[in-house]
């Protein structure tokens, strides 16, 4: 078993964005969604569809 860490940008819209904004900074969460490449094609972005407290 290996531990893998990655850093990437994420976006959330509407009610999900409001829900995320209410969470305390530093709290642990597990995000699910999908990866998409922006139009400039540089780095993938996670589009958050659900969150679960870890």
TADA-V793901 format. One record per backbone hydrogen bond with DSSP energy under -1.0 kcal/mol. CO is the residue of the C=O (numbers start at 0). NH is the residue of the N-H. E is the energy in kcal/mol with one decimal. If there is no record, write none. Layout:
# TADA-V793901
co | nh | e
CO | NH | E
CO | NH | E
This chain:
# TADA-V793901
co | nh | e
8 | 45 | -2.8
10 | 47 | -2.7
12 | 15 | -1.2
13 | 17 | -1.9
14 | 18 | -2.4
15 | 19 | -2.3
16 | 20 | -2.0
19 | 22 | -1.4
23 | 26 | -1.7
27 | 53 | -1.7
29 | 51 | -2.0
31 | 48 | -3.1
31 | 49 | -1.8
33 | 46 | -3.1
35 | 44 | -2.8
37 | 40 | -2.0
44 | 35 | -2.1
45 | 10 | -2.6
46 | 33 | -1.5
49 | 31 | -2.4
51 | 29 | -3.1
